[in-house]
């Protein structure tokens, strides 16, 4: 029985990581990201109005830009290890870390 075709739709660099994990598990994925993540100009919210940052992707730190520094005083709850490491590397305080995925 042939293994099912799996299409990876997530953006890079996650698409490549997911495809490699699938290959390691014996699948032959098709990588077709539906969109690309890129930085945009933004104005951060008043950090005094919030207790913490719930960060669901390392892309927040990859593409947050200079405005992200305004939120360094807030503790970070990171979706997983990679996101937590990026936060720490940029000088954020990580208060909690999940095992990947926001739903859990």
Protein Blocks (a to p, Z undefined) as FASTA:
>chain_A
ZZdddddfbdcfklmmmmmmmmmnopacddddfbdcdddddddddfklpcbdcdfbfklm
mmnojmlmmmmmpccddfblmlmmmmmmnopacfbdceedjkZZ
